[in-house]
C-alpha cells in the first residue's frame, strides 16, 4: 500500500478502488458509500487497500 494509494483513497475513494481493483462489485459499493457520505467511502477504500496489501504478503 503506497502513500499515493492512501492519499487517493482519502481524497477520491472511487478512483483509488478503480485503479487497484478495476470494475466490479467493490467499486460499486464504494461509489454508493461515497454518495451516502465521503467518510464512509474513504474508510471503505482504505480498508480495501489494506486487505489487498495483506493478500499480497501471503
NORPE-V961715 format. One record per pair of residues at least 6 apart in sequence whose C-alpha atoms are under 8 Angstrom apart, sorted by the first residue. I is the first residue (numbers start at 1). J is the second residue. If there is no record, write none. Layout:
BEGIN
[[I,J] [I,J]]
END
This chain:
BEGIN
[[1,49] [1,50] [1,53] [5,16] [5,49] [6,46] [6,49] [8,15] [8,16] [9,15] [9,16] [9,17] [9,42] [9,45] [9,46] [10,42] [10,43] [10,45] [10,46] [11,42] [12,42] [13,30] [13,31] [13,34] [13,41] [13,42] [13,45] [14,27] [14,30] [14,31] [14,34] [14,41] [14,45] [16,45] [17,26] [17,27] [17,30] [17,45] [17,48] [17,49] [18,27] [20,49] [21,27] [30,41] [30,44] [30,45] [31,41] [32,41] [33,40] [33,41] [33,44] [34,40] [34,41] [34,42] [35,41]]
END
